[in-house]
Amino acid sequence: MSAQTADETLKEAAAMTPDEELHTPTPSLAEEPSARPVLAALVAYDGARFAGFAAQPGQLTVQGVLEDAFAVALRAPVRLAVAGRTDAGVHALGQVVSFEVPGEMPDPSVLRRSVNALIEGGVVVRDIVPARERFSARFDALSREYRYLIANADSPPLFTADVAWRVRKRLDVDAMQAASRSLIGENDFRSFCLSASAEGKRTFRRLDVIEFSREVHLGEECLVVRVVGNAFLHSMVRVIIGTLVEVGAGRRDESWVAEVLAAKTRSAAGPTAPAHGLTLWSVSYRPEVWLERAFRG
């Protein structure tokens, strides 16, 4: 293995996003250094329709749908690199994928329309832009932002039922915000991930933001939890949400979250929040990775 390839392998291990530790494929050509032109796509999808992002034999996955559509539109197979391998049921508004162009560079706008016409539903390619050579949607990501919606009103949700977790007890947002402060910064989040995925793995990650706001979506009140970090372990955001809800519901004290973090064992934390409330909202990159412009839409 070359020194450059070894370095990228270390970067991958240090930048695991949700479900990468359960569905880490053999490194593909899309993730290796290349002199071929690269395109990046901004993608949204309804996670309820899919068995997660990563391709799995016999399963309908976001990766499978996208790779099939791009292969038809470009008349050649492609292999996608992705910013975050989301789990079954998790949605995305700002997922980013990248791939080497197998041949001449197509018009990105024409390609976007062609791919969207080929996809039967559940996935939308919002934009496609040229990126610099060797760009990787995974390796070049600076941070990922997730948002979790909690339906916390007296009446059950109707229009947001498929994208928000209903919690009947009125949550103390101030207590949740105070408890979350112990998670900010670089920490060992072993207590906040799927136990099997943490065995023999580095579990330090950096969280930059956890903030709460009550918002109205389609006329229904939701508590929105915004979580931003450099990378995430398997189920990490959902375990953080489930743990903070325990505090907000009054079942645990604010100081308990710091104790959970220090315990470094999954059994110390709260429940895993349901997948359908979680959305990969956006991924950030350095401006210089884009050859012409950044994403729109």
C-alpha positions in Angstrom: 0.0 0.0 0.0 1.4 3.4 -0.9 2.0 6.1 1.8 -0.8 8.2 0.3 -3.3 5.3 0.4 -2.4 4.5 4.0 -2.9 8.1 5.0 -6.4 8.1 3.5 -7.2 4.8 5.3 -6.3 6.6 8.6 -8.5 9.5 7.6 -11.4 7.2 6.9 -11.0 5.5 10.4 -11.0 8.9 12.1 -14.0 10.3 10.1 -16.6 7.6 10.5 -20.1 8.9 10.1 -23.3 7.0 11.1 -23.4 3.4 9.9 -20.0 3.4 8.3 -18.7 1.1 11.0 -21.4 -1.5 10.1 -21.3 -1.0 6.3 -17.7 -0.2 5.5 -17.0 -1.5 2.0 -13.7 -2.4 0.4 -12.2 1.0 -0.7 -13.4 1.8 -4.1 -11.9 3.7 -7.0 -14.1 6.7 -6.1 -12.2 7.0 -2.8 -8.7 6.6 -4.2 -6.6 9.4 -5.6 -7.4 10.0 -9.3 -6.5 12.4 -12.1 -10.0 12.0 -13.7 -12.5 14.8 -13.4 -14.9 14.6 -10.4 -18.5 15.6 -10.0 -20.2 16.2 -6.6 -24.0 15.9 -6.1 -26.2 17.4 -3.4 -28.9 14.8 -2.6 -32.1 14.6 -0.6 -34.1 11.5 0.3 -36.9 10.0 2.3 -35.1 7.5 4.5 -38.3 5.5 5.2 -38.2 4.0 1.8 -34.7 2.6 2.1 -32.6 0.1 4.0 -30.1 2.8 4.6 -27.7 4.6 2.3 -25.0 2.0 1.7 -25.5 -0.7 -0.9 -26.6 -4.0 0.4 -27.3 -7.2 -1.5 -31.1 -7.7 -2.0 -32.0 -4.4 -0.4 -33.3 -1.1 -1.7 -30.7 1.5 -0.8 -30.0 5.1 -1.7 -26.6 4.2 -3.0 -28.0 1.5 -5.2 -30.7 3.8 -6.7 -28.2 6.6 -7.4 -25.5 4.4 -8.9 -28.0 2.7 -11.2 -29.4 6.1 -12.4 -26.0 7.6 -12.9 -24.8 4.5 -14.8 -27.7 4.8 -17.2 -27.4 8.5 -17.7 -23.6 8.3 -18.2 -23.6 4.9 -20.0 -20.9 3.6 -17.7 -20.8 2.4 -14.1 -19.9 4.8 -11.3 -19.0 4.2 -7.6 -20.1 6.8 -5.2 -18.2 8.3 -2.2 -20.6 9.7 0.4 -20.3 12.2 3.2 -22.4 10.1 5.6 -23.8 6.6 5.4 -27.1 7.1 7.0 -29.0 4.2 8.6 -32.4 2.8 7.6 -35.1 5.3 8.2 -32.8 8.4 8.5 -33.6 11.1 6.0 -31.3 13.6 4.2 -31.7 17.1 2.9 -28.1 17.9 2.2 -26.3 14.6 1.6 -23.2 14.9 -0.6 -21.9 12.2 -3.0 -19.0 12.3 -5.4 -17.7 10.2 -8.2 -15.1 10.1 -11.0 -16.6 10.9 -14.4 -16.3 7.8 -16.7 -15.5 9.6 -19.9 -16.1 13.2 -21.1 -17.4 15.7 -18.6 -21.2 16.0 -19.0 -23.2 19.2 -18.6 -24.1 19.0 -14.8 -27.5 20.5 -15.3 -28.4 18.1 -18.0 -27.1 15.2 -16.0 -29.1 16.3 -12.9 -32.3 16.4 -15.0 -31.6 13.0 -16.5 -30.8 11.3 -13.2 -33.9 12.7 -11.6 -36.1 11.5 -14.5 -34.6 8.0 -14.1 -35.3 7.8 -10.3 -38.8 6.5 -9.5 -39.2 8.3 -6.2 -37.7 8.8 -2.7 -34.5 10.4 -3.9 -33.9 13.8 -5.5 -30.6 15.1 -6.9 -30.8 18.8 -6.0 -27.6 20.0 -7.7 -24.4 18.7 -9.4 -21.1 20.7 -9.5 -17.6 20.0 -10.8 -15.1 19.5 -8.0 -11.3 19.5 -8.0 -9.4 16.3 -8.9 -9.2 13.8 -6.1 -12.2 15.4 -4.3 -14.0 12.9 -1.9 -17.4 13.7 -0.4 -16.2 11.8 2.6 -12.6 12.7 3.1 -12.9 16.4 2.3 -15.9 17.0 4.6 -15.1 19.5 7.4 -18.3 19.0 9.4 -21.7 17.4 9.2 -24.9 18.9 10.5 -27.9 16.8 11.7 -31.2 18.0 12.8 -33.6 15.9 15.0 -37.3 16.8 15.2 -39.4 16.0 18.3 -43.2 16.4 18.2 -43.7 17.8 21.7 -47.2 19.4 21.5 -50.4 18.2 23.3 -51.9 17.0 20.0 -50.3 14.2 18.1 -48.5 15.2 14.8 -50.2 14.7 11.5 -48.1 16.3 8.7 -44.8 15.8 10.6 -45.5 12.3 11.9 -43.1 10.7 9.4 -40.2 13.0 10.3 -40.6 13.7 14.0 -40.5 11.6 17.1 -43.6 12.1 19.3 -42.7 12.7 22.9 -45.9 13.4 24.9 -44.4 14.8 28.1 -43.5 18.5 27.8 -39.7 18.7 27.7 -37.6 21.1 29.7 -35.5 22.6 26.9 -33.4 24.6 29.3 -32.4 21.5 31.2 -31.6 19.7 28.0 -29.4 22.6 26.8 -27.5 22.7 30.1 -27.0 19.0 30.1 -25.7 19.0 26.5 -22.8 21.4 27.3 -20.7 18.5 28.7 -20.7 17.0 25.2 -19.3 19.9 23.4 -15.7 19.6 22.2 -13.6 16.6 21.5 -14.6 13.6 23.7 -14.7 9.9 23.8 -18.3 9.1 22.7 -18.1 5.4 23.3 -21.2 5.6 25.6 -23.2 7.2 22.7 -22.8 4.6 20.0 -23.8 1.1 19.1 -21.7 -1.2 21.3 -20.7 -3.6 18.5 -19.6 -0.8 16.3 -17.2 0.5 18.9 -15.2 -2.7 19.5 -11.6 -2.1 18.7 -12.4 1.3 17.2 -11.3 4.9 18.0 -14.4 6.6 19.5 -13.2 10.2 19.9 -15.2 12.8 18.0 -15.6 16.5 18.1 -19.0 18.2 18.6 -19.2 21.9 17.8 -22.9 22.7 18.4 -25.9 21.2 20.1 -28.8 23.7 20.2 -32.5 23.6 20.6 -35.4 25.6 19.2 -39.1 25.3 19.1 -40.3 25.8 15.5 -43.5 25.3 13.6 -43.4 22.9 10.6 -46.6 22.6 8.5 -48.6 24.2 11.3 -47.3 21.8 13.9 -44.9 22.7 16.8 -41.7 20.7 16.9 -38.6 20.8 19.1 -35.7 21.0 16.7 -32.3 19.8 17.9 -29.3 20.9 15.8 -26.1 18.9 16.1 -22.9 19.8 14.3 -19.6 17.9 14.5 -16.6 16.8 12.5 -17.9 13.2 12.3 -20.2 10.8 14.1 -20.2 7.2 15.4 -22.9 4.7 14.5 -26.2 5.9 16.1 -24.4 8.7 17.9 -26.8 11.5 17.3 -29.8 9.3 18.1 -28.3 8.1 21.4 -27.5 11.7 22.3 -31.1 12.7 21.6 -32.5 9.8 23.5 -30.3 10.6 26.5 -31.1 14.3 26.5 -34.8 13.5 26.3 -34.4 11.6 29.6 -33.2 14.9 31.1 -35.9 17.0 29.5 -38.6 14.7 30.7 -37.3 15.0 34.3 -36.3 11.4 34.6 -32.6 12.3 35.0 -30.6 15.2 36.3 -28.6 17.6 34.1 -25.3 16.3 35.6 -26.2 12.7 34.5 -25.1 13.3 30.9 -21.5 14.1 32.0 -21.5 10.9 34.0 -22.7 9.0 30.9 -19.9 10.4 28.9 -17.3 9.5 31.5 -18.7 5.9 31.8 -17.6 5.0 28.3 -20.2 2.2 28.0 -23.4 2.2 26.0 -25.4 0.8 28.9 -24.9 4.0 30.8 -26.7 6.2 28.3 -30.4 6.7 27.5 -32.4 5.0 24.7 -31.7 5.4 21.0 -34.2 7.8 19.5 -36.2 6.6 16.5 -34.5 6.9 13.1 -37.4 8.7 11.4 -36.8 11.9 13.4 -33.2 12.4 12.1 -32.2 14.2 9.0 -28.7 14.8 7.6 -29.1 18.5 7.0 -25.8 19.7 5.4 -22.1 19.0 5.0 -19.5 21.7 4.9 -16.4 21.9 2.7 -13.6 24.3 2.0 -14.6 26.7 -0.8 -11.6 25.8 -2.9 -12.8 22.3 -3.6 -15.4 23.6 -6.1 -14.1 24.4 -9.6 -16.9 26.7 -10.7 -19.4 27.3 -7.8 -20.7 25.8 -4.6 -24.0 23.9 -4.4 -27.3 25.8 -4.9 -30.7 24.7 -3.6 
